[in-house]
Amino acid sequence: LITRYPLFGVGFAGSPDLDLYLGVAMVYLTIGQQMGLLGLAAFTAVIGTVLGYAFINRHIFKNDERLDPVWLGLHAAIISGLVAGIFDHYLFNLEFLHAVTAFWMLLGLATAATRLGVANATLTDTV
């Protein structure tokens, strides 16, 4: 399916050719078949940006004993979800909307925790 519709995929409504569709149990292949390689690249860019931003600012959280466990737990949950995505497709399947929502909320909370830690570090540096 990805080889026939490589750039944009087939969309979320379903495969246009019934003989082509074969469900996969992997998040990344599901993204590739539904959104194409551009969608997979966008997903990878968003995840890479969030985790890269966290990795660059990880030194801030070693000194913040209140925010460190929250920050570490949120990012561990994201990485766990990404690893589980190799074996499962529920984090991107629209039939399981609660799992999709939970994953993107974790991503938002992790970004907010990183931004909060950076803001606190900047505030304590200026005082």
PyMOL commands that set and color helices and strands:
alter all, ss='L'
color gray80, all
select helices_A, chain A and resi 27-56+58-62+68-84+94-126
alter helices_A, ss='H'
color red, helices_A
deselect
rebuild
show_as cartoon
